[in-house]
């Protein structure tokens, strides 16, 4: 983690950044699939934790060669 203060996002802000609904983010928290901070009864997600989640779940495109159009035997 960097020396700078990490911005804490609300569940609503995290959902907006992911482009998902609030229920999805709450499920990530409930299943402990994303790091979060409890501030009293409030849940906050660090910007760096959200970035790490996005990077960990980014799927790179598959590299393909030319398609083979050989006749089946």
Steps between C-alpha positions, in 0.01 A plus 500: 500500500634844418586768754212715377162467663292248311155630408221298663195441284147429611326190372299720262817663364671162457197364314498803271871460425453129421189572296296257709222512750544554872393140571802367309744705709324403823529134395874544434534639853282231660696223327832671591599513132617862526690679775293752694512724805237515773448852632255444781208331326595642161691309232761682295714365220844643440561626148815285482301188605248565224779552246666175615168314465453635147856405400470151651180432308603648167505235229749549221389417145603162364758505223386300203673397187332484165194280499543162336239424238615146428242248407395261774598137444 
